[in-house]
Amino acid sequence: GVEFRSQTDTETIAHLVRKYYQGDLFEAVKRALQDVEGAYAIGVVCKDEPDVLVAARHGSPLIVGLGDDEAFIASDVPAIMKYTRKVLYIDNGQVCRITRDGYKIEDIHGNPVQLEVKTVDWDDAAAEKEGYPHFMLKEIHQQPNVIRNTLRGCVHEGSDEVNLPDMNISVEELKACEKIVIVACGTAWHAGMVGKYLIEKFAKVPVELDLASEYRYRDPIVPPNTIMIPVSQSGETADTLEAIRIAKSRGAKVASIVNVVGSSVARESHGVVYQHAGPEIGVASTKAYTSQCTAFALFTIWLAEVRGVMDKAQAKEMIAHLRQIPDKIQWILDNQEDIKRCAADPKYRDAQSALYLGRGYNFPSALEGALKLKEISYIHAEGYAAGEMKHGPIALVTDELPVVCVAINGDTYDKMVSNIQEIRARSGIVLSVATEGNDAIKPHSEDVFYVPDCYEPFSPIIVAVPLQLFAYYVAANRGCDVDQPRNLAKSVTVEYPIQNPSPRRQGQKPLPAHAVNGHDAIGQVISGTEMRTQHPDFYWFCVRELAT
């Protein structure tokens, strides 16, 4: 038997490698992994072969970055951007041997594998703050250009027609579609809710929205002619990937919305709408969310036209509205004074809890605004559909509770004002998000954040920005680590974190290959999670990120 030194089952791999090691680490790892079940992404080194790093994956993501006389393993591209742009995406059941002379890839049974080297086209500046105090603030300010890039990816300059070049689902299958299932996690799920409202309204297809982490553990009904739309910034979210596999096994077509080209979600989908948002370093998603909402708008227009339920005149009008969004976001970024003032006000900055309310298209905005505040400022915040106030949440309203109400001009404006009046009657602190020029809302509000007038179905893209800025400045004023909130990282690529990792070995000589995780992109070089077993010759790196 062997003595386990940690509380994680991944240590088992180190013991298995030791068991099968006969002078060739690559062979030992392949043999050991034949005895392993479950998800992993590992790197293994041995003191008897100091110039060899063996990496392998199943379920959890793993990439190999190829530099000049060096190589890197990581779970996501941003981790290695400052070192190289050449990437190998290791697939399930593959093992990579990295040395000073190059690399070799085989499956766990020893069959050779040839992978194409991908070149990441993100620029060097993406991994730098460029004068901003935090990546999050930089990424908020990038959103006008990000939205333009998302539009350019699907609508050519001077054209009024949506083109999805990576959508490899036939027109016949699209016309036959009877149900769409959107699966996502966290912020991407909120974008999925925006997508649900848009698709049902304009493309006339019933949409089911599901949390990927719940979908995978149910026995979901996938009727014929179903299309699944997974949404993932990184393209490596474990629950979303498993949901895709379940849906595909039951006959669904998959059309994903994803940011990272070549990611696992993209590779496992029949069609893809790329966000073209560039790398998002801050843990709290900002530009990824607004680009996902934009991608849903483009997909909706395209699908509605393909299915014959939208004419070219309406499509042209909607594309014109989308093209106005970047300038409207820029207006918000140029007029932040009220947001900064409120974020410094003790009644908001020092609040213990907050409530966010919205209706219709901006119910998702309430959910997303609350998530942003809670994840970076640690203020408890909940988003609710405003019509549900009397079904419980109104009991929370006191003269110490900030209530953020999205009350822009639109079909539900009068209903929102009624909700605001109910909150004010109970001494609640109302912070309204309203349309520029609406002075009538001021008597009902403690403070108001104004946004430009916009086409209501696309308003969540614009409303997100003041809510992001408010959460950012509140968190900064509270002294929180905005880019790396506690207990969070960028991509949830496994279900459970490692428990009680042992200290790293001291005085280890540098290897020609390095294991880094996504946090390296914001200044912390971390060699995965290194565990020492009872066999001092063997170490494993569990390369993974736990995130929102």
N, C-alpha and C positions, 0 to 999 in steps of 0.2 A: 504494500500500500504506500501511499504518499501522504505527506502532511500539507494541508492547505494553509496558506498564510493570509489569505484575504477573504472577503465576503462575496466575491463575485465568481460566477460560474466560468468566466472567461479564463481564469487561471488554469482551468482544465487543459486548455490548449497547450500551455507551456509544458505541463507534465506529459502530455501525449507526444509532443515533439521530442522531449528528452527520451521517452521510451523507444521511439523509432530512429533516433539519431545514430548513424553509423559513419560519420565523417562527411555527410553531404546534407547541409541544412535544407536546401531546396527539396530534396527527396523526402526528408523527414517531415517537413510541413505538409507536403501533398498527402503523404500517408496518414498523418495525424488527422487531417481534415476529412478524411473518409469516415472517421469515427464520430464526427461532430454533427449535431443538428442545431438549427436555430440561426439567428442572424449574427453576423460578425463582420468587422473590417479590421484586419490585424497587420502588424509589422513585426517580424521576428529577427533578432540578431543573436549571434553566438560568438563567444570570445575566441573559439578555435578557428572561426572564419571571419575575422574583423572587417574585411572588405566586402562583405555580403549582407544585403538586406533583402529579406523575403516578405512580400506583401500579398494578402489574399482577402477576398471578400465573398460574402453571401448575404443578400438582404440589405445590409448597410452599405453606404456609398464609399468608393475608394477611387482616387485618381493618382496617377503618377505624372509628376512634372519633370520634363527633360530639359536640363540646363547645359551649360558648357562645362563638361567634365564633372557634372554633379547631377543628382536626381533627388526628387522629393516625393513623399507620399502625403496625401491629405484627403480630407473628406469633401472639400469644395474648392472651387477655383480661387476665390479671393485670398485664401491662405497662402498661395504661392505666387501671386501676381507680381510681387516685387522681385521675384527671382527668375521667372520664366513665363513664356506664353504658350509653350508646346506641352500638350497634355495627352495622356492616354487614359481613356475611361475604362477601368477594369470592370468586367462583367461578373455576374454570379458564377461561382464555381471556378474562377480563374485564379492562378497563382503567378506572381511576377518575381523573378530573381533579378536583383539590381546589383551591379558591380561597377568598378571603375571603367571597365571595358564596354559597358552597355547593359542591355536588359534581355531577358528571355521570358516568354509567357507560355504557360501550359495550363490545361485544366487539371483538376485534382487527380485524374487518372493517367496523366502523363501525355495527353494528346497535345501537339503544338497548336498554338493560337496566334494568329496574325491580327493585330489591331492597327487601325489607321491613326496616325498622329494628328490630333486636332490643334489648330492654332486659334487661341482666344484673341478676339479683336478688341478687347477692352484696353483703354489707354492707361499709361502710367499714372496719370493724375487721379484716376479713380481710387487708388489706394492711399491717397494723401488728403489731408483736410483742407488744403488750399486756403489757409487763413481763417477758416471757421473754427470756433472752439470745440465743436463736436462734429462727428460724421453725420449725426442725425440732422443737425441744422443745415449742413451742406446739402444733404439729400432732399430736404424740404425745399430748398431754394433751387434745386435742379429740376423740379417738377415741370415748369413750363417747357423746357427742352425735352424732357423725357416724354411728355405727352405728344410733342411734335414728332419725336422718333417713332413712337408707337403708331402714330397715324401714317408716317412715311412708309412703314413696313407693310402697310395694307392698302394705302391709297396713294397712287402716284401723283406727283406734282402736276397740277392742271387738270387732274381727272376727278370725276365725281362717282367713281365706281370702286367698290371694295373688292380687292383681290387678295385671296388667301393662298399664297403659293405653296405652302406646306400642308394643305388640307387634302389628304389623300383618301377622301371618302367620296364615293360616286354621287352624282346628282340623283340617281334613282334611289340610293339609300337615304339621302337627305329628304327627298320628297316622301318616302315611305315612313320616315321617323314618326313614331306615335308617342314617344316619351323621351325626355331628356333628364338625366340624373347628374347633378353637380355635386362633386365631393371635394372637400378641402378642409384645412385646419386653420384655426386662429384668424388672423387678418384676412387670409385668402378666402375663408368661409364667408366673411362679411362681403367681400367682393362678389362671391358667388351668389349672395342674396340679391345684390344689385342686378347681377346677370339674370337671375330668376325672374325678377320683375320686368326687365327689358324683354326677355325672350317671350314670356307669356303675353305681354302687351302687344308686341309688334310682329313676332314670328308665329304666334298662335299655336304654340306647342306646349302641352302641360309639362311643368318642370318640378322635379323633386330635388330638394336641397338637403344634403346630408353631411354630417361630420364624418370624415374618413375614419376616425378612430371608433365611431359607432357602427358605421356601415360594415366594416370588416368582421365584426363580431356578431352580426345578425345573420339571418338566413335571407338575404334580400331577394325580392322577386324581380327578376330581370325579364320582362316580356320581350317577344320578338320586336325588332325594329326600334330598339333602345339605343340611344347615344349617350355615353358618359362624357362629362366635361370635368376632368380633374384640374384643379388650380393650385399651382405651387411655384413660388419664386425660385427656389433653388432647384426644383425638379428632383429632389432626393428625399422628400418627406416620406418616412417609412409607412405610415398609415395610408397615405394617399396611394403609394405604389401598390400596397396590398389590395386596396379597393379596386384599382385598375385590373389587377390580375383576376380578382373574383369576377368582375363584370365581363372581362374578355372570355373567361372560361365558360360563361353562360350566354355567349353569343353577342354581346354588346360591341358596338364600334366605339372607339375612344378618340375624342378630339380635345387635346389638352391646351390650357393656357399656361405658359411657362416662360421664365426669363432666361434660363441658362441653356444655350444651344448644346446639344449632345448629352444632356443630363439623362438620368434614368427614366424620368417621366416622359421626356421627349422621345427617347428611343423605343419605349414600350407603347407609344400611341400610334394610331393609324394616321392621325393628322394633328398639326400643331399650329397655334397662333402664338407667335413669339412676342414678348412684351417690349423688347429692345430698350430696357430700362438701364442697362449697365449694372455693374456690381453694386449691391446694397450692403454696406459694411455695418451700419448701425443695426443693433438687434431689433429695435422697434421699427416695424415696416412703415414706410411713408411713400416713397415714389413707386415702390412695387405695388402698393394698394391702388393708387390712382391709375397706374398703367394697366393693372388688371381690369379695373372698371372700364377703362377706355377700350381694352381688347374685347370685353364683353359687348360694348356698344357696337364695335365694328363687326363682330361675329353675328350679332342680332340683325344688323342691316343686311349683311351678306346672306344669312339663312332665310330671312323674310323674302328677299328677292328671288332666291333659288326656288322657294316654295310657292312663289306667285302670290303672296299676300301683301306685298309692298310694291308700289310702282316706282319708276325711276325718279319721278318728281319728288316723292316723299323721301326717298333715299338721298337725293341731292340736298334736300333741305336739312336732313339730319346730319349729313357730313359737314355742311356749312356750320351747324351749331357746334360740332366737335372741333372744328378748326378755330373757333373763337375761344375755346377753353384756355389755351396757354396764356393769352393776354389777360384773361379774367383772373387767372391764378397770379400772374405777375402783379396785378393791381393789389391783390391781398398782401403779397410780399412787400410791396412798396408802402403799405399803410398798416403797419404793425403796432402803432403806438398804443391803441386801446388794449390790444392783447397783452403787451408787455406790462402795462399799468395794472391790469387785472391780475396777472400772474404774480405780481409782487404784493398784491393786497392780501393781508393776513386772513381775510374771510375765505379766500380761495386757497392761498398757499398753505395755510395751516389747518385746513379742513380735515376731518377724520374720514368723511365719506362724501360722495357726490352721486347725483342721479342725472342721467342723460336721457332725454325724451325726443322722439321723432315719429313721424307718420309716413306711410307710403314709401316712396323712394328713399326717404331719409330716416326710416327706421334703422336700416343698416348703418347710417351715419352715426346714430346714437350709440349703437353697439361698438362701432370702431372708435369713436371718441372716448368712450368709457375705457376701452381696452388700452388705448394709448396712455391715458392718465394713470391707470393702475399699474401698468407694467414698468413705467420709468419713474414715477413719483412716489409709488407705494401708497397712494391714497386709495382707499377702497372706493370703487366706482362701478355702477351698474347701468347698463343701457336697457331701456324699455320702450315698447310701443306705447305712445302717449295714451291711446285708447284703453290701455290696461291699468291706468293709474288707479282707478277706483277698485281694482281687483287686488289690492294689497299694498303697492308701493306708496300710496298716498299716506299711509300710516307712518312712514318714515319722515315726513316733511315737518321740519321745525325751523326756527329762526337761525339755526346753525348749519343747515343743509343747503349747499349750492345745488341748484337744478339747472342744467344746461338744456335749453329748449331750441331745437332746430325749427324755426318758423319762417322759412322763406316764402315768397309769393308762389302760390300754386293752388291746386285743388283742395288741399287739406289745411290751408292757412287759417281759416276761421275756426276750425276745430282745435288747432294748436293754440290759438289765442284763448279759447275757452279753457283749455288745460292750464295755461299760464295763469289765468285769473283764479282758478281753483287753488293753485299753489300759492299765489300771493295772498289769498284770503286766509291761508294757514301760516303766514309769515315766512314762507320759504324764500330763499335768495335766488332770484331768477336771473340767469345769464342767457340772453337770447342770441341766436344767430339769425339775422334777418337780411332782407334784400336792401341794398343801398337805396336811400331815399325814403324808406319807410319810417317816418317819425312817429306814426301812430302807436308803434309798439313800445316806445320809450316809457310812457307812464306805467306800463305793465311789467317793466324790467328794471332790475338793479343796474345792469350793464348790458350793452349790445355790441356784438361783433357784426359788422356789415360785410356782405359779399355782393359782387356785381349781379345784376339781373341775369338770369340764365334760363335755358330750356330745362324745365323741371325734371324730365327723365334722366338728364345728364348731371343734375345738380349735385349728387353725391361726390363727384370728382372735385368740385369746387368747394363744397362745404367741408370736405376732409381737411383742407389746408389750415383754416383758422383753428380747428380742433387739434391738429398736430402741433401748431405753434404754441397754443395755450398749454398743452401737456408738456412740451419741451421747456418752456420758460418757468412753469411751476416746478418742474423737477430740478432745473438748474438752480433756481432760487432756494430750493430745499437742500442743495448740496449733494444731490444724487449722482451716481455714475450713469449718465444718460446713455452712453453708447454700449455699456455692458451692465444692464440691470442684474441685480442679484438673482441667482438661480436660473438664469436664462442664457441661451446662446442663439446662434442664427438659424440653424436648420435642425428640426427634430428628425434625426436619422436613425434613432433606435427607440425602443419603447421604455427602457429603464436605464437609469444612470448607474455607473459603477459605484459601489459602496465602499467607503473606507480604503481608498488606494494607499498602498505602501509608499514610503519615501523613495524618491529617485536615487539611483546609485550615484555616489559622489565620485568625482575625478574621472569620469568616463572619457575616453579619447574620442574626438570627433570622427564620425563616419563620413564616407563620401556621399551617403544618402541620408536624408533627414526626414523625420516624421513631424509634421506640424498640423495643428487643427485650425479652424477658422479664426480663432482669436488672434493668431499671428498677424492677421491683416490689420489689426488695430494696436499693434505694437508689443504684443507679448509673444515671444517665441516659446512655444510649448511643444515638447516632444511627446505628443499624444498623452496617454496615461501609461506610465511604465510600472510594471509590477516585477518584484524579484521573488522567484520561487525558492524552494529549498535547494534547487540546483543552481548554483551561482553562475554557471556558464550560459544560462538561457534567460533572455528577457523578451517580453512582448510589449508592443505598443498597441493600444486599442485606439485607433484613429476614428474619433467620432465627435459629433457636436450635439448637444442637447439644447433645444431652442424653442422659440415661439413659432 
